Amino acid sequence: MEIRKKRLIITIDGPAGSGKSTTARRVAEQLGYLYLDSGALYRAVTLAALRRGADFGNPDELASIARECEIGLVFASTGLKVYLQGEEVSEEIRLPEVAGAIGPVAANPGVRQALLSQQRRLGENGGIVAEGRDMGSVVFPEAEVKVFLVASIEERARRRRMELAAKGIEVDLEELIRTIAKRDRDDSGREISPLCKPEDALELDTTSLTIAEQVEWIVRAARQRGAGA
Ligand code: DC
């Protein structure tokens, strides 16, 4: 019997520093799928709001910025390129000022609604690896493979410190642990689309895994469910 290969929707959710981005990008590369970094969309809206001098205490203003701003994601061999109103902002959206201001943007129902249709459009033909906080629970509840990554907070902080050190930025580990713990509380505690493990998700603890092992584990799970290019 011939087993038909399918182009699946694969979701990878998890807290900050659990290895989602690198893992999702590599799984997408191996399967020849599209890679959706949903955090980049929230970051781009936050940057748009900062540039316009928006009032972050005004939910309507943030929601209308999300509806109006034009975000482009381009998948290049060098990585994901993010555009805002046609200007490349891939580096700028990673600045700490943007991450620090993202809370009210990510917690805003109007913003989330505006980004929802954009994300669903990207996945309408399957063949996508979508990474974020609510990919399996809200954006793609019908996904064939849902993965929830976890890792100890100490390990996640160590990873962030190594990433920053590679860019020449030295940070204190304890300070990083505090920052990540706050992001965990913000992500899991918000009312709308909180970070949570969907009931039908496969949990993978990455604390003592390498990226290659994580990627292999997810690709294997996807192949078992018939994934093909
Ligand atoms: O994955 P990241 O660190 O780039 O995400 C940035 C922020 O965006 C994160 O603090 C929470 C928010 N986010 C979200 O609310 N929902 C998603 N699907 C992805 C990210």
Residues whose N, C-alpha, C, O or C-beta is under 5 A from the ligand:
A	BS01	DC	S38 G39 A40 Y42 I102 A106 G132 R133 D134
